[in-house]
Amino acid sequence: MKVTVIGLGPGGGADLTGRAREALAACDLIVGYTAYIELVKKDFPEKEVLSTGMRREVDRCRAAVEAALTGRDVAVVCSGDSGVYGMAGLVYEVAREYDPIDIEVVPGITAACGGAALLGAPLTHDFAVISLSDLLTPWDLIERRLSCAAQADFVICLYNPSSHSRPDYLRRACGILLRDKSPDTVCGYVRNIGREGEEAHTLTLGELRDTQVDMFTTVFIGSSKTGLLGGKMVTPRGYLQRNG
C-alpha cells in the first residue's frame, strides 16, 4: 500500500519525466483534479481514476490515503512539480490521521523552469518564487516577501499573478517591486506553458505593471544583472565576469 505524488510538468504532458511515467504505469488508481486526470487518461486509458473539482484538495488526498490503506498503489497527480505548490505536503499532512503508509514524491518540471526555458535563461542566478494568490496566504505577508526579494536583488518568479477575483494583483505587486527596482528592469511572462497557444514575451518592469495577464501566466522579474541577449532574457551567473 503506497501513495505516490507525481508532478506532471507544465501544460499538456509533453514534459512528463520518465520516472513519472513509470510511476503512473505501476499504480492501480490515479487521483487528481479533473483537468489533470484528463491529461493522463489518454496515455493510461486502462487505469481507474478518481477526480474532483477545484478546491477539493483535502478530499482528494484523503481519498488517496484511504484507498492505499486497502492495499492499493495510488498515484496523486498535480501539474508542474508535486512539491512546488503541489500536493506532496498535503498528502503527508493528511496521512498523519491514518495508519502508516508508504509515501513517495516524484518530482516534475515546475512552471518556473518551463517558463524560464522559453524566455531564455533568467534563473541562472539566485531567484525567489512567490505566489500572488492570497487564498491561503494573507496579502500583507505576500507584500513583505515581494519587498524583501526586491531589496535582495533576487530574480523573482511570480505564480498565480492574476485571476477573475484578483485582476489587479500583478499591478499591485509591480508597484511594490518598483520601490526598490528600476522601471527598466528586464522582465518576461509566459502563458500556456506546454499547451496550445503557448507564448512568451519580454518587457520592462514599468511596462509589466500595466500588462494584463491571467491565471495561466507565469511572470519573471529580472535582477539588476538580468539583460536581453539575442532577444532572450538572461541572468549571468558570473563566469565571464570572473575571468574577465
N, C-alpha and C positions, 0 to 999 in steps of 0.2 A: 504494500500500500504506500502510495507516493503521490505527492503533488509536485509537478514541475512547472515553474513560472517562466514563460517563454516570451521574449521580445521578438516581434515580427519584423522589426525595422520600419522605416517610414513608407508610406504610400501603399502601393498595390502588391507588395510581396516580392518584388524583384531583388530586394536586398536581404532576403531571408538567409541566414547563415546555414552552413552545412550542419552544425551542431543542433540548431533549432529544428531543422528539417528531420533529423534523426530522432529527436525527442518527440516530435509530432507523430512520426511513423510508429513509435513504440507505445504510445499511450492508448488507453481504452476509451477515454472520454475527453472531449475538448470543451472547455468552459470559457466564455468570454462575452464581451459587449457585442451586440448584434452585428455591427458593421465589420468587426474584426473576424467574427465567425464566417461571414460571407467571403472574406479574403482567403481563408484556408480551406473552405469546403470544396473548392474546385480542384485542389491538389490532393485532398484527402476525403473523397466523397463517401468512403466506406465507414468513416468514423462517426460514432454517436456524438452529438453536440448538445450543449445546453447554453442558451444565450439569454441575456436580459438587456433592457434598455439603459439609457444614461442614468447616472446617479444611483445605480443599484450595485455598486462595487462590493459593499459588505455582503449582500445577498449572494453574489457570485462566488466570492471567496469561501463563504460558509458552505455553500452547496458543494464546492470542490473538496473541501476538507472532509465533509460528511461522506461524500462518495468514496474518497480514499480510505476512510475507516471501514468500508465494506470490503476492502481488499482490491480495489481498482487502482490502476495507474492513471492519474488525471493530469491533463495539461490545462493550465490557466494562461490564456494568451492576452497580450496587450500590444499596442503599437510601439514603435521605437524600441527602447531598451526597457526590460522588465523592472530594472532598479532605478531608473531615472524618471520620476513622476509616474512610475508604473505600479503594478500590483504586488510586487515581491514583498515589500514591507507589510502591506495589509494582510497577506496570507500568513506571515509569521505572527502578526498580532492576533488574528482570528484563531489560529491553530492553538494558541495558549489555552483556549477554553475547552479543548478536547484531549483525548488520549494522544500520546506522542505519535507522530507520523514523520516519514522522511520528506524533506522539502529540498528541492534543487532549484537553483536560479540559473537560467540560460540567458546570457546577455544578447542584446540585439543592437543594431545601429540606431542611435538616437537622432532626433531631428537636428541637433546641434552639429553632428558630424555630417549627416546627409546634406544639410543646407550649406555648410561650410565648403564642401567639395564642389558644389555648384557655383559658389561665389568666387572660389579660388583657394586661398589658404589663410583665412582670417584668424584661425585659432592656433597658430604655430607657437604663440607665447601664452603666458598666463591669462586665463579667462574665467569669467563667472557666468553661471546660468541662473536666471531669475524668471520666475513665472509672474505674470501680471494678474493672474486670476486671484481675486480676493474671496473666493468661495470658501476656502479652507484656511487662508492666511489673511489677517487684517491688513488693510491698506497702509496704515501707519508703519507697520513692520516692513512691508514691501518698499515703501518710500525710503526708510532708513537703509535698507540693503542697496537700493539703487544709488543713494548718495555716497555710501561707503565705497562701493565698487568704482564709482566715477572718481572719487578722491584718490583711490589706489591705482588709477590708470589701468584697470583691467580692460581687456576686450570683454564686451558684455553680450551675451546671447539671451534674447527675450522669448520665452514661451508664452502662449495664450495672450498675445498682445491686444486682442480685441474680441468682442462678441456683440450680439444684439443688445445685451443688457449692459455692456461696457464699451460703447462706441468711442469714447474719448480717452481711454486709459493709456494708449500709446502716446497721445499728445501730452498727457499729464506726466508720463514717465520721461519724455524728452525734455519737458520743462525742468524737471528735477536734475537731469543729467547736464543740462546746459548751464547750471550754476557752476560746474567745475570743468566742463569740457568745451572746446571750441565749437562754434556752429559749423566750421569747416571739417570737423571730424568725419573721416570716411566711414560710411555705413552701408548696409545692404539688407535686403529682405528676399525671402524665397517663399513662394506659395505653391501648394500642392506637391510637396517633395515626393518624387516617385510615382505620382499619379498623372492622369490625363490633365492637361492644362498647366503642367509644371512651368514655372517662370522664376527668373532671378533678376534682381535689379540692384545697382549701386547708386548711391546718392550721398549727400551730406547730412549731418545731424540736423542742421537747420531746415533742410528740405523734408527730412523724415518726420519732423514734428507735424507737418501739415499733410502727411500721406495717409490715405485710408487703407487699412488692412483688415483681414478677417481672421477667424479662428483657425484657418488652415495655413496661416503665415507664421514663419519664424524670422525674427529680426536680429540683426547683428550690428552692434555699435563698436567701432574700432577704438584702439588705444591711440595715444599721441604718436605712436610709431607706425600705425597702420597706413598704408597708401594704396594707390592703384598702380598695378604693373601689368601692362598689356590689357588694360580694361578689367583686370581681376583684382579683387580685394585681398591684400596680402599683409600679414603682420610678420616682419622679420624676426627670426629667433636671435640673431646677433652674430652669426658665424662670420659673415663678411666684414662686419664692423670690427670684430675682434682681431681679425687677421689683416685689416687694412692699415 
